[in-house]
Amino acid sequence: MKLKQLESLLGGLQQFSKPKVELEQYPTGPHIASRMLYTAENSFGDVCDKVVADFGCGCGTLGVAAGLLGAEHVIGIDVDPESLELASLNAEELELDIDYIQCNIKNLGWRAEVVDTIVMNPPFGTRKKGADMDFLSVALKVASQAVYSLHKTSTRDHVKRAALQQFNASSAEVICELRYDLPQTYKFHKKREVDIAVDLWRFVPKSKQGPEI
């Protein structure tokens, strides 16, 4: 599938009608979502025929993109039941078979190597400090192949240090810098739209298998 076609299909998805501020619910726009998954597949082969999990899936954009790019199995996880309902509708609309699980990411007990690749647009941690790092910590325990995640460019040094020193990543690389158009979603937003610089990261977890003898 071509990038333009992927972006067009994602642009037709339903978005939050009443986003929850405490969960920092902002939609992942089709421009960013399409480039994120297209890069994961075409530069690294991390999507097609893989088991892909979308952490904090919201209305399901990243998981849908993975499904459209040929993922073997897609799992969307979110703490908010209304988001999961919306994500399920979006998947059905495109005739994609995606499993959705209601769970707080911090309580996810997966440790077996069932997921190859994790994609996520975690909370930036502006309402609840450290929320973005909670997501990254769990993702690097669960994924066996790669984690793709969006983080504010202003936190780049902190993210890299945490991934390599605290969360046991074997590599942490910024693939590209993107502009995140944040619409005026909540009452406390003073401007109609804010343009935020975000990094698209690719993290590789350390192998969970021991050395070959």
KEKE-3310 file (N, C-alpha, C; in steps of 0.2 Angstrom, whole numbers, plus 5000, padded with zeros to 4 digits):
npx = (5004:5002:5009:5001:4989:4987:4987:4975:4965:4966:4963:4949:4944:4934:4935:4939:4924:4921:4935:4945:4952:4961:4966:4974:4969:4972:4970:4979:4985:4981:4992:5004:5002:5002:5014:5022:5019:5021:5035:5040:5037:5042:5055:5061:5054:5045:5031:5022:5016:5018:5015:5007:5006:4995:4998:4989:4978:4968:4957:4961:4969:4983:4984:4975:4982:4993:4986:4981:4993:4997:4999:5000:4993:4984:4983:4974:4976:4969:4964:4952:4935:4926:4934:4939:4927:4925:4937:4935:4924:4930:4939:4930:4924:4934:4935:4944:4952:4954:4960:4954:4958:4953:4963:4974:4990:5001:4997:4998:5002:5010:5023:5029:5035:5025:5022:5028:5030:5028:5017:5015:5007:5010:5003:5009:5014:5011:5000:5000:5014:5027:5020:5022:5034:5031:5023:5033:5042:5035:5032:5045:5048:5038:5038:5046:5054:5053:5050:5040:5038:5030:5037:5039:5050:5057:5060:5070:5084:5081:5073:5081:5091:5084:5078:5089:5097:5088:5077:5082:5084:5092:5095:5091:5084:5081:5070:5064:5060:5044:5030:5017:5001:4991:4975:4963:4957:4953:4945:4955:4964:4972:4975:4969:4975:4990:5007:5017:5034:5038:5047:5049:5053:5063:5064:5074:5072:5082:5088:5078:5082:5094:5112:5118:5123)
npy = (4994:5011:5026:5038:5032:5025:5036:5042:5033:5032:5045:5045:5039:5039:5051:5056:5062:5067:5070:5065:5074:5070:5059:5063:5063:5065:5065:5054:5061:5057:5060:5059:5047:5038:5040:5035:5021:5017:5019:5011:4998:4999:5003:4995:4983:4979:4977:4970:4954:4952:4952:4965:4977:4990:5002:5011:5014:5023:5030:5021:5022:5020:5006:5002:5006:4998:4985:4988:4988:4975:4967:4952:4950:4961:4970:4981:4991:5000:5010:5016:5013:5019:5024:5012:5006:5015:5013:5000:5001:5008:4999:4989:4996:4996:4983:4976:4964:4966:4964:4970:4976:4981:4989:4995:5001:5000:4990:4979:4962:4955:4945:4935:4931:4937:4947:4956:4969:4985:4999:5016:5031:5039:5047:5063:5067:5079:5081:5071:5068:5059:5049:5046:5039:5028:5021:5018:5010:4998:4994:4991:4980:4971:4970:4960:4964:4978:4995:5008:5025:5041:5056:5071:5083:5091:5083:5074:5070:5066:5055:5046:5043:5037:5026:5018:5017:5014:5006:4996:4995:4990:4999:5016:5026:5041:5042:5052:5069:5076:5087:5090:5094:5101:5102:5114:5107:5106:5116:5123:5126:5139:5144:5141:5131:5122:5120:5107:5101:5084:5069:5054:5039:5024:5010:4997:4982:4973:4957:4944:4931:4920:4919:4909:4893)
npz = (5000:4996:5003:5002:5000:5012:5021:5017:5020:5034:5037:5036:5048:5063:5076:5093:5102:5114:5121:5135:5147:5158:5154:5144:5130:5114:5097:5086:5071:5054:5046:5053:5059:5048:5042:5052:5054:5041:5039:5049:5043:5029:5031:5041:5041:5052:5053:5043:5043:5057:5075:5081:5094:5100:5111:5122:5114:5110:5098:5089:5078:5075:5076:5067:5055:5056:5053:5040:5034:5033:5045:5055:5066:5076:5091:5102:5115:5129:5143:5143:5141:5132:5121:5116:5111:5100:5093:5089:5081:5071:5066:5061:5051:5041:5039:5047:5057:5073:5089:5105:5121:5137:5148:5161:5156:5165:5172:5165:5162:5153:5148:5141:5125:5115:5107:5093:5089:5095:5094:5098:5104:5117:5132:5134:5146:5152:5160:5169:5177:5171:5164:5151:5152:5159:5150:5140:5148:5150:5137:5132:5140:5135:5120:5108:5097:5092:5097:5093:5095:5100:5106:5114:5107:5115:5126:5122:5126:5139:5137:5129:5138:5148:5142:5138:5150:5160:5156:5149:5135:5119:5109:5105:5094:5086:5073:5064:5065:5068:5065:5076:5075:5087:5090:5097:5110:5123:5136:5143:5134:5126:5113:5096:5089:5091:5087:5089:5091:5088:5091:5082:5088:5087:5096:5102:5110:5123:5119:5125:5126:5132:5128:5114:5115)
capx = (5000:5006:5009:4996:4983:4986:4985:4968:4961:4966:4959:4942:4942:4931:4939:4935:4919:4922:4941:4946:4959:4965:4970:4978:4967:4973:4970:4985:4982:4983:4999:5009:5001:5003:5022:5025:5019:5025:5042:5041:5037:5046:5062:5063:5050:5042:5024:5019:5016:5021:5010:5008:5001:4995:4997:4985:4976:4963:4952:4963:4973:4990:4983:4972:4987:4996:4982:4981:5000:4998:5001:4997:4988:4984:4980:4974:4975:4967:4961:4945:4930:4923:4939:4939:4921:4927:4942:4932:4920:4934:4942:4925:4923:4939:4935:4950:4950:4958:4957:4954:4958:4953:4968:4979:4996:5005:4995:4999:5007:5013:5031:5030:5036:5019:5021:5034:5031:5023:5017:5011:5007:5008:5002:5016:5016:5010:4995:5002:5021:5030:5015:5025:5040:5027:5022:5040:5045:5031:5033:5052:5047:5034:5040:5052:5057:5054:5045:5039:5034:5031:5039:5041:5057:5061:5062:5074:5089:5079:5070:5086:5094:5079:5077:5096:5100:5083:5073:5086:5084:5099:5096:5086:5086:5076:5070:5063:5056:5038:5026:5011:4996:4987:4969:4960:4953:4950:4944:4961:4969:4971:4976:4965:4980:4997:5011:5023:5039:5039:5052:5047:5058:5063:5068:5075:5073:5088:5085:5076:5085:5101:5117:5118:5129)
capy = (5000:5017:5031:5042:5028:5024:5042:5044:5028:5034:5051:5044:5036:5043:5053:5057:5067:5071:5068:5065:5078:5067:5054:5067:5060:5069:5060:5054:5063:5053:5062:5057:5039:5035:5040:5031:5014:5016:5019:5004:4993:4999:5004:4990:4976:4978:4977:4965:4947:4953:4953:4972:4980:4998:5004:5017:5015:5028:5028:5015:5024:5016:4999:5001:5007:4991:4981:4989:4986:4967:4964:4946:4951:4968:4971:4988:4992:5006:5010:5019:5009:5023:5024:5005:5006:5019:5009:4994:5003:5010:4993:4986:5000:4994:4976:4973:4960:4968:4963:4976:4974:4986:4988:5001:4999:4999:4983:4973:4957:4951:4944:4930:4935:4936:4953:4958:4976:4990:5006:5020:5039:5039:5054:5067:5068:5086:5081:5066:5068:5052:5044:5044:5034:5022:5017:5016:5005:4992:4992:4988:4973:4967:4969:4956:4966:4985:4999:5014:5029:5048:5060:5078:5084:5094:5078:5069:5068:5062:5049:5042:5041:5032:5020:5014:5015:5012:5002:4990:4995:4990:5005:5021:5030:5046:5041:5058:5074:5078:5092:5088:5099:5100:5106:5117:5101:5107:5123:5127:5128:5146:5145:5137:5126:5122:5115:5104:5096:5078:5064:5047:5035:5017:5007:4990:4979:4968:4950:4940:4925:4919:4917:4902:4889)
capz = (5000:4995:5009:5001:5001:5019:5025:5015:5024:5041:5038:5037:5054:5068:5082:5100:5102:5120:5124:5142:5148:5163:5150:5138:5124:5108:5091:5082:5065:5048:5043:5058:5060:5041:5041:5058:5052:5034:5040:5053:5038:5023:5032:5045:5041:5058:5053:5039:5046:5064:5080:5083:5099:5100:5118:5123:5107:5109:5093:5086:5072:5074:5076:5060:5050:5056:5050:5033:5031:5033:5052:5056:5072:5080:5098:5104:5123:5132:5149:5142:5137:5126:5116:5113:5107:5094:5089:5087:5075:5065:5063:5058:5045:5036:5039:5050:5063:5078:5096:5109:5128:5142:5154:5162:5153:5170:5175:5159:5165:5148:5148:5136:5118:5110:5103:5090:5088:5099:5092:5103:5105:5124:5135:5134:5153:5155:5165:5175:5176:5170:5161:5145:5153:5161:5144:5137:5152:5149:5130:5131:5143:5131:5113:5106:5091:5091:5100:5090:5100:5099:5112:5113:5105:5121:5131:5119:5130:5145:5134:5127:5144:5152:5138:5138:5156:5165:5153:5146:5127:5117:5105:5105:5089:5083:5065:5061:5069:5065:5068:5079:5076:5092:5090:5103:5112:5130:5138:5146:5128:5124:5106:5092:5087:5093:5083:5094:5088:5091:5089:5081:5090:5087:5102:5101:5117:5123:5118:5132:5126:5134:5123:5111:5117)
cpx = (5004:5005:5003:4989:4981:4984:4978:4964:4960:4963:4951:4939:4939:4936:4935:4930:4920:4929:4942:4953:4963:4969:4974:4976:4967:4973:4977:4983:4985:4990:5004:5008:5003:5011:5025:5025:5022:5032:5044:5041:5042:5054:5065:5059:5047:5035:5021:5021:5019:5014:5012:5003:5001:4993:4994:4982:4971:4958:4955:4967:4979:4989:4980:4977:4991:4993:4982:4988:5002:5000:4997:4992:4989:4980:4980:4972:4974:4963:4953:4941:4927:4928:4939:4933:4922:4932:4939:4928:4924:4937:4937:4924:4927:4940:4941:4948:4956:4955:4958:4954:4958:4958:4972:4986:5001:5003:4995:5004:5010:5020:5033:5031:5031:5019:5028:5035:5026:5023:5013:5012:5005:5007:5009:5018:5015:5004:4997:5010:5023:5026:5019:5031:5037:5026:5028:5043:5042:5032:5040:5052:5043:5036:5046:5057:5059:5048:5045:5035:5035:5032:5041:5048:5061:5063:5067:5080:5087:5076:5075:5090:5090:5079:5084:5098:5095:5079:5076:5085:5091:5100:5090:5088:5080:5076:5069:5059:5050:5034:5019:5006:4991:4981:4967:4955:4950:4950:4950:4966:4967:4971:4971:4969:4987:5001:5017:5027:5039:5044:5048:5053:5057:5067:5069:5077:5079:5085:5084:5079:5092:5106:5117:5124:5132)
cpy = (5006:5022:5035:5039:5027:5030:5044:5039:5030:5041:5051:5041:5041:5044:5054:5063:5071:5068:5069:5068:5074:5061:5057:5064:5066:5064:5060:5055:5058:5054:5059:5049:5035:5034:5035:5024:5012:5015:5012:4998:4993:5000:4998:4983:4974:4977:4971:4958:4947:4953:4960:4974:4987:5000:5011:5019:5020:5026:5023:5016:5020:5009:4997:5002:5001:4986:4982:4988:4979:4964:4957:4946:4957:4968:4978:4988:4999:5005:5013:5015:5012:5023:5017:5004:5009:5016:5003:4995:5005:5004:4989:4989:4998:4987:4973:4969:4961:4967:4969:4974:4981:4985:4994:4998:4996:4992:4977:4968:4953:4951:4939:4934:4933:4942:4955:4965:4980:4997:5010:5028:5040:5046:5057:5068:5075:5086:5077:5065:5060:5047:5042:5038:5028:5018:5014:5010:4998:4990:4989:4981:4968:4965:4965:4959:4974:4989:5006:5019:5037:5051:5067:5079:5087:5089:5073:5066:5063:5055:5044:5039:5036:5026:5015:5012:5012:5006:4996:4990:4994:4995:5009:5026:5035:5045:5048:5063:5076:5084:5090:5094:5097:5104:5109:5112:5103:5114:5127:5129:5135:5148:5139:5131:5127:5117:5113:5100:5090:5073:5057:5043:5027:5014:5000:4987:4974:4961:4947:4933:4925:4918:4910:4899:4884)
cpz = (5000:5001:5008:5002:5008:5023:5023:5019:5031:5042:5038:5043:5059:5074:5088:5099:5108:5124:5132:5144:5153:5159:5144:5131:5118:5102:5088:5074:5059:5045:5047:5058:5053:5041:5046:5056:5045:5035:5044:5048:5033:5025:5037:5045:5048:5059:5050:5042:5053:5068:5082:5088:5099:5107:5118:5117:5105:5104:5088:5079:5070:5073:5069:5055:5050:5052:5042:5030:5032:5039:5052:5061:5075:5086:5100:5112:5125:5138:5149:5138:5131:5120:5113:5109:5100:5090:5086:5080:5069:5062:5059:5051:5039:5036:5041:5056:5068:5085:5101:5117:5132:5148:5154:5160:5159:5173:5170:5162:5160:5149:5143:5129:5113:5106:5100:5091:5092:5096:5097:5102:5112:5126:5135:5142:5156:5160:5171:5173:5176:5166:5154:5146:5156:5155:5141:5141:5151:5142:5129:5135:5138:5124:5113:5101:5091:5095:5096:5094:5098:5106:5110:5112:5111:5126:5128:5123:5136:5142:5132:5133:5148:5148:5138:5145:5161:5162:5149:5138:5125:5112:5105:5100:5087:5075:5062:5066:5065:5069:5070:5080:5081:5092:5097:5106:5118:5131:5140:5140:5126:5117:5102:5090:5089:5089:5087:5090:5092:5088:5088:5083:5088:5092:5101:5108:5117:5122:5125:5132:5129:5128:5120:5113:5111)
residu = (MET:LYS:LEU:LYS:GLN:LEU:GLU:SER:LEU:LEU:GLY:GLY:LEU:GLN:GLN:PHE:SER:LYS:PRO:LYS:VAL:GLU:LEU:GLU:GLN:TYR:PRO:THR:GLY:PRO:HIS:ILE:ALA:SER:ARG:MET:LEU:TYR:THR:ALA:GLU:ASN:SER:PHE:GLY:ASP:VAL:CYS:ASP:LYS:VAL:VAL:ALA:ASP:PHE:GLY:CYS:GLY:CYS:GLY:THR:LEU:GLY:VAL:ALA:ALA:GLY:LEU:LEU:GLY:ALA:GLU:HIS:VAL:ILE:GLY:ILE:ASP:VAL:ASP:PRO:GLU:SER:LEU:GLU:LEU:ALA:SER:LEU:ASN:ALA:GLU:GLU:LEU:GLU:LEU:ASP:ILE:ASP:TYR:ILE:GLN:CYS:ASN:ILE:LYS:ASN:LEU:GLY:TRP:ARG:ALA:GLU:VAL:VAL:ASP:THR:ILE:VAL:MET:ASN:PRO:PRO:PHE:GLY:THR:ARG:LYS:LYS:GLY:ALA:ASP:MET:ASP:PHE:LEU:SER:VAL:ALA:LEU:LYS:VAL:ALA:SER:GLN:ALA:VAL:TYR:SER:LEU:HIS:LYS:THR:SER:THR:ARG:ASP:HIS:VAL:LYS:ARG:ALA:ALA:LEU:GLN:GLN:PHE:ASN:ALA:SER:SER:ALA:GLU:VAL:ILE:CYS:GLU:LEU:ARG:TYR:ASP:LEU:PRO:GLN:THR:TYR:LYS:PHE:HIS:LYS:LYS:ARG:GLU:VAL:ASP:ILE:ALA:VAL:ASP:LEU:TRP:ARG:PHE:VAL:PRO:LYS:SER:LYS:GLN:GLY:PRO:GLU:ILE)
# end
